[in-house]
Amino acid sequence: MGIHPLPAPSFEEAASALGARNKMRLGRRIVAVEKIVGSVGRFKDFDWDFLPVRRSLEDRWKRVDRAFHLGVDLPPVVLYKLGGSYFVLDGNHRVSVA
């Protein structure tokens, strides 16, 4: 499990701090994992290195990791972009494994 004591950044807090209120669909894109910095709603489940912080998440993480390494075609993640950073709406475990 993750070793960084702080949870991943929260999209809600970042959007509020920047005064962001509107959403615009950008479609499918390739995003560097390094640009994914936090989560929408599940930020307390992952640390700053995007590793799970609770043992209860371990089984799901291992299943996704196994599928990834076996070459299973996983669905794309859903992200919110805020400035130059991205936050995970759906696919936290997939991002963590990546």
Rosetta constraint file for C-alpha pairs under 8 A:
AtomPair CA 1 CA 51 HARMONIC 6.05 0.50
AtomPair CA 1 CA 52 HARMONIC 5.47 0.50
AtomPair CA 1 CA 53 HARMONIC 5.53 0.50
AtomPair CA 1 CA 54 HARMONIC 6.99 0.50
AtomPair CA 1 CA 55 HARMONIC 7.21 0.50
AtomPair CA 1 CA 58 HARMONIC 7.62 0.50
AtomPair CA 2 CA 46 HARMONIC 7.43 0.50
AtomPair CA 2 CA 47 HARMONIC 6.02 0.50
AtomPair CA 2 CA 49 HARMONIC 7.02 0.50
AtomPair CA 2 CA 50 HARMONIC 7.51 0.50
AtomPair CA 2 CA 51 HARMONIC 4.69 0.50
AtomPair CA 2 CA 52 HARMONIC 5.74 0.50
AtomPair CA 2 CA 53 HARMONIC 5.38 0.50
AtomPair CA 3 CA 47 HARMONIC 7.52 0.50
AtomPair CA 3 CA 53 HARMONIC 7.88 0.50
AtomPair CA 4 CA 47 HARMONIC 5.80 0.50
AtomPair CA 4 CA 48 HARMONIC 6.23 0.50
AtomPair CA 4 CA 49 HARMONIC 7.06 0.50
AtomPair CA 5 CA 47 HARMONIC 6.88 0.50
AtomPair CA 6 CA 47 HARMONIC 5.83 0.50
AtomPair CA 6 CA 48 HARMONIC 6.45 0.50
AtomPair CA 7 CA 43 HARMONIC 5.95 0.50
AtomPair CA 7 CA 44 HARMONIC 5.05 0.50
AtomPair CA 7 CA 45 HARMONIC 7.13 0.50
AtomPair CA 7 CA 46 HARMONIC 5.80 0.50
AtomPair CA 7 CA 47 HARMONIC 4.32 0.50
AtomPair CA 7 CA 48 HARMONIC 5.94 0.50
AtomPair CA 8 CA 37 HARMONIC 7.01 0.50
AtomPair CA 8 CA 38 HARMONIC 5.01 0.50
AtomPair CA 8 CA 39 HARMONIC 6.77 0.50
AtomPair CA 8 CA 43 HARMONIC 4.91 0.50
AtomPair CA 8 CA 44 HARMONIC 6.52 0.50
AtomPair CA 8 CA 45 HARMONIC 7.89 0.50
AtomPair CA 8 CA 46 HARMONIC 5.60 0.50
AtomPair CA 8 CA 47 HARMONIC 4.64 0.50
AtomPair CA 8 CA 48 HARMONIC 4.50 0.50
AtomPair CA 8 CA 49 HARMONIC 7.56 0.50
AtomPair CA 8 CA 50 HARMONIC 6.60 0.50
AtomPair CA 9 CA 13 HARMONIC 7.87 0.50
AtomPair CA 9 CA 14 HARMONIC 7.59 0.50
AtomPair CA 9 CA 37 HARMONIC 6.56 0.50
AtomPair CA 9 CA 38 HARMONIC 4.53 0.50
AtomPair CA 9 CA 39 HARMONIC 6.60 0.50
AtomPair CA 9 CA 43 HARMONIC 6.09 0.50
AtomPair CA 9 CA 48 HARMONIC 7.20 0.50
AtomPair CA 10 CA 14 HARMONIC 6.26 0.50
AtomPair CA 10 CA 38 HARMONIC 5.78 0.50
AtomPair CA 10 CA 39 HARMONIC 5.63 0.50
AtomPair CA 10 CA 40 HARMONIC 6.21 0.50
AtomPair CA 10 CA 41 HARMONIC 7.08 0.50
AtomPair CA 10 CA 42 HARMONIC 7.95 0.50
AtomPair CA 10 CA 43 HARMONIC 5.41 0.50
AtomPair CA 10 CA 87 HARMONIC 7.89 0.50
AtomPair CA 11 CA 15 HARMONIC 5.87 0.50
AtomPair CA 11 CA 38 HARMONIC 6.53 0.50
AtomPair CA 11 CA 39 HARMONIC 5.87 0.50
AtomPair CA 11 CA 40 HARMONIC 5.09 0.50
AtomPair CA 11 CA 41 HARMONIC 7.49 0.50
AtomPair CA 11 CA 87 HARMONIC 6.09 0.50
AtomPair CA 12 CA 16 HARMONIC 6.09 0.50
AtomPair CA 12 CA 40 HARMONIC 6.73 0.50
AtomPair CA 12 CA 41 HARMONIC 7.64 0.50
AtomPair CA 13 CA 17 HARMONIC 6.09 0.50
AtomPair CA 14 CA 18 HARMONIC 6.24 0.50
AtomPair CA 15 CA 19 HARMONIC 5.87 0.50
AtomPair CA 15 CA 20 HARMONIC 4.91 0.50
AtomPair CA 15 CA 21 HARMONIC 7.30 0.50
AtomPair CA 15 CA 82 HARMONIC 7.20 0.50
AtomPair CA 16 CA 20 HARMONIC 6.24 0.50
AtomPair CA 16 CA 21 HARMONIC 7.98 0.50
AtomPair CA 31 CA 35 HARMONIC 7.01 0.50
AtomPair CA 31 CA 36 HARMONIC 7.91 0.50
AtomPair CA 32 CA 36 HARMONIC 7.31 0.50
AtomPair CA 33 CA 95 HARMONIC 7.18 0.50
AtomPair CA 33 CA 98 HARMONIC 7.12 0.50
AtomPair CA 35 CA 84 HARMONIC 7.26 0.50
AtomPair CA 35 CA 85 HARMONIC 5.20 0.50
AtomPair CA 35 CA 86 HARMONIC 5.89 0.50
AtomPair CA 36 CA 85 HARMONIC 6.01 0.50
AtomPair CA 36 CA 86 HARMONIC 4.49 0.50
AtomPair CA 36 CA 87 HARMONIC 5.70 0.50
AtomPair CA 36 CA 88 HARMONIC 7.24 0.50
AtomPair CA 37 CA 48 HARMONIC 7.44 0.50
AtomPair CA 37 CA 50 HARMONIC 7.88 0.50
AtomPair CA 37 CA 85 HARMONIC 6.38 0.50
AtomPair CA 37 CA 86 HARMONIC 5.98 0.50
AtomPair CA 37 CA 87 HARMONIC 6.00 0.50
AtomPair CA 38 CA 43 HARMONIC 6.22 0.50
AtomPair CA 38 CA 48 HARMONIC 7.64 0.50
AtomPair CA 38 CA 50 HARMONIC 7.65 0.50
AtomPair CA 38 CA 86 HARMONIC 6.93 0.50
AtomPair CA 38 CA 87 HARMONIC 4.66 0.50
AtomPair CA 38 CA 88 HARMONIC 6.37 0.50
AtomPair CA 39 CA 43 HARMONIC 4.78 0.50
AtomPair CA 39 CA 87 HARMONIC 4.62 0.50
AtomPair CA 39 CA 88 HARMONIC 4.48 0.50
AtomPair CA 39 CA 89 HARMONIC 6.33 0.50
AtomPair CA 39 CA 92 HARMONIC 7.24 0.50
AtomPair CA 40 CA 80 HARMONIC 7.99 0.50
AtomPair CA 40 CA 87 HARMONIC 6.02 0.50
AtomPair CA 40 CA 88 HARMONIC 5.63 0.50
AtomPair CA 40 CA 89 HARMONIC 5.00 0.50
AtomPair CA 41 CA 89 HARMONIC 7.45 0.50
AtomPair CA 42 CA 46 HARMONIC 7.30 0.50
AtomPair CA 42 CA 92 HARMONIC 7.83 0.50
AtomPair CA 43 CA 47 HARMONIC 7.58 0.50
AtomPair CA 44 CA 53 HARMONIC 7.88 0.50
AtomPair CA 45 CA 52 HARMONIC 5.77 0.50
AtomPair CA 45 CA 53 HARMONIC 5.68 0.50
AtomPair CA 45 CA 54 HARMONIC 6.81 0.50
AtomPair CA 46 CA 50 HARMONIC 5.07 0.50
AtomPair CA 46 CA 51 HARMONIC 5.15 0.50
AtomPair CA 46 CA 52 HARMONIC 4.45 0.50
AtomPair CA 46 CA 53 HARMONIC 5.36 0.50
AtomPair CA 47 CA 51 HARMONIC 5.49 0.50
AtomPair CA 47 CA 52 HARMONIC 6.52 0.50
AtomPair CA 47 CA 53 HARMONIC 6.28 0.50
AtomPair CA 50 CA 95 HARMONIC 7.57 0.50
AtomPair CA 50 CA 96 HARMONIC 5.19 0.50
AtomPair CA 51 CA 96 HARMONIC 5.73 0.50
AtomPair CA 52 CA 57 HARMONIC 6.28 0.50
AtomPair CA 52 CA 58 HARMONIC 7.09 0.50
AtomPair CA 52 CA 61 HARMONIC 7.80 0.50
AtomPair CA 52 CA 96 HARMONIC 7.71 0.50
AtomPair CA 53 CA 57 HARMONIC 7.72 0.50
AtomPair CA 54 CA 58 HARMONIC 7.20 0.50
AtomPair CA 57 CA 61 HARMONIC 6.24 0.50
AtomPair CA 58 CA 62 HARMONIC 6.11 0.50
AtomPair CA 59 CA 63 HARMONIC 6.28 0.50
AtomPair CA 60 CA 64 HARMONIC 6.30 0.50
AtomPair CA 60 CA 93 HARMONIC 7.49 0.50
AtomPair CA 61 CA 65 HARMONIC 6.04 0.50
AtomPair CA 61 CA 93 HARMONIC 5.74 0.50
AtomPair CA 61 CA 94 HARMONIC 7.97 0.50
AtomPair CA 61 CA 96 HARMONIC 7.94 0.50
AtomPair CA 61 CA 97 HARMONIC 7.20 0.50
AtomPair CA 62 CA 66 HARMONIC 6.01 0.50
AtomPair CA 63 CA 67 HARMONIC 6.19 0.50
AtomPair CA 64 CA 68 HARMONIC 6.05 0.50
AtomPair CA 64 CA 93 HARMONIC 6.82 0.50
AtomPair CA 64 CA 94 HARMONIC 6.43 0.50
AtomPair CA 64 CA 97 HARMONIC 7.09 0.50
AtomPair CA 65 CA 69 HARMONIC 6.23 0.50
AtomPair CA 65 CA 94 HARMONIC 7.76 0.50
AtomPair CA 65 CA 97 HARMONIC 5.63 0.50
AtomPair CA 66 CA 70 HARMONIC 6.12 0.50
AtomPair CA 67 CA 71 HARMONIC 6.30 0.50
AtomPair CA 67 CA 72 HARMONIC 5.13 0.50
AtomPair CA 67 CA 74 HARMONIC 7.83 0.50
AtomPair CA 68 CA 72 HARMONIC 5.75 0.50
AtomPair CA 68 CA 73 HARMONIC 7.66 0.50
AtomPair CA 68 CA 74 HARMONIC 7.36 0.50
AtomPair CA 68 CA 97 HARMONIC 7.76 0.50
AtomPair CA 76 CA 91 HARMONIC 7.62 0.50
AtomPair CA 77 CA 88 HARMONIC 7.25 0.50
AtomPair CA 77 CA 89 HARMONIC 7.66 0.50
AtomPair CA 77 CA 90 HARMONIC 5.57 0.50
AtomPair CA 77 CA 91 HARMONIC 4.76 0.50
AtomPair CA 77 CA 92 HARMONIC 7.89 0.50
AtomPair CA 77 CA 94 HARMONIC 7.35 0.50
AtomPair CA 77 CA 95 HARMONIC 7.64 0.50
AtomPair CA 78 CA 88 HARMONIC 6.12 0.50
AtomPair CA 78 CA 89 HARMONIC 5.36 0.50
AtomPair CA 78 CA 90 HARMONIC 4.93 0.50
AtomPair CA 78 CA 91 HARMONIC 6.58 0.50
AtomPair CA 79 CA 86 HARMONIC 6.08 0.50
AtomPair CA 79 CA 87 HARMONIC 5.40 0.50
AtomPair CA 79 CA 88 HARMONIC 4.60 0.50
AtomPair CA 79 CA 89 HARMONIC 5.31 0.50
AtomPair CA 79 CA 90 HARMONIC 7.02 0.50
AtomPair CA 80 CA 86 HARMONIC 5.49 0.50
AtomPair CA 80 CA 87 HARMONIC 5.13 0.50
AtomPair CA 80 CA 88 HARMONIC 6.45 0.50
AtomPair CA 80 CA 89 HARMONIC 6.73 0.50
AtomPair CA 81 CA 85 HARMONIC 5.76 0.50
AtomPair CA 81 CA 86 HARMONIC 4.44 0.50
AtomPair CA 81 CA 87 HARMONIC 6.44 0.50
AtomPair CA 82 CA 86 HARMONIC 6.05 0.50
AtomPair CA 82 CA 87 HARMONIC 7.71 0.50
AtomPair CA 88 CA 92 HARMONIC 5.99 0.50
AtomPair CA 88 CA 95 HARMONIC 7.96 0.50
AtomPair CA 91 CA 95 HARMONIC 6.19 0.50
AtomPair CA 92 CA 96 HARMONIC 6.11 0.50
AtomPair CA 93 CA 97 HARMONIC 6.15 0.50
AtomPair CA 94 CA 98 HARMONIC 6.18 0.50
